[in-house]
Amino acid sequence: MTLPHGSIALIKENDFDYAGAVYAVVWNGKTYIKKVYREEDGLRLVSINKKYKDLFAPFDDEPRVIGMVVGHFIPIVR
């Protein structure tokens, strides 16, 4: 899944279900949309866009999965 610049993500509010699926995650006051993998000590957040680095969110920092990204659209500007 790619999210073009300016697109709006559609998020199905749920917990983490599938490793490697694209989720919205809140961590340290910021929201990330990345592929998520659960590891022993935290969540590995893998960037969809290669311009951005992958991240590791330790469970001690209390990262919160908001939900799975199920689609996106670019709004029509009139």
C-alpha positions in Angstrom: 0.0 0.0 0.0 1.3 3.4 -0.8 -0.2 6.7 0.4 0.2 9.5 -2.0 1.1 12.9 -0.6 -2.0 14.7 0.5 -4.1 11.6 0.8 -6.4 10.9 3.8 -6.1 7.5 5.4 -9.2 5.5 6.3 -8.5 3.7 9.6 -10.5 0.8 11.1 -10.2 1.2 14.8 -8.9 -2.1 16.3 -6.0 -3.6 18.1 -3.0 -5.2 16.4 -4.0 -8.3 14.5 -1.6 -9.0 11.6 2.1 -8.6 11.5 3.2 -6.5 8.5 -0.2 -4.9 8.0 -0.3 -1.1 7.8 -1.5 0.6 11.1 -1.8 4.0 12.6 0.3 4.1 15.8 0.6 6.9 18.4 4.0 7.0 20.1 5.7 9.8 22.0 3.0 12.3 21.0 3.3 11.6 17.2 1.1 9.5 14.9 2.8 7.2 12.4 1.4 5.1 9.6 3.7 2.2 9.1 3.8 -1.6 8.7 3.8 -2.9 12.3 5.6 -6.0 13.7 5.3 -7.0 17.3 8.6 -8.0 18.9 9.5 -9.1 22.4 10.2 -5.6 23.7 8.1 -3.4 21.5 6.7 -2.6 18.1 8.9 -2.4 15.0 7.5 0.3 12.7 8.6 -0.3 9.1 8.3 2.7 6.7 6.2 2.3 3.6 8.1 5.2 2.0 11.8 4.5 1.7 12.6 8.3 2.4 11.7 7.6 6.0 13.6 5.4 8.4 12.1 2.5 10.3 11.5 3.0 14.0 11.3 0.8 17.1 8.7 1.8 19.8 9.6 0.1 23.1 6.6 -1.1 25.1 8.0 1.0 28.0 7.0 4.1 26.0 3.4 2.8 25.7 2.9 3.0 21.9 -0.7 2.6 21.1 -2.1 1.0 17.9 -5.1 3.1 16.8 -6.2 0.8 14.0 -5.5 -0.7 10.6 -5.3 1.4 7.5 -8.0 0.0 5.2 -7.9 2.5 2.4 -7.1 6.1 1.4 -8.4 8.8 -0.9 -7.3 12.2 -2.2 -9.9 14.9 -1.4 -11.3 16.8 -4.3 -10.5 20.5 -4.0 -13.0 22.9 -5.6 
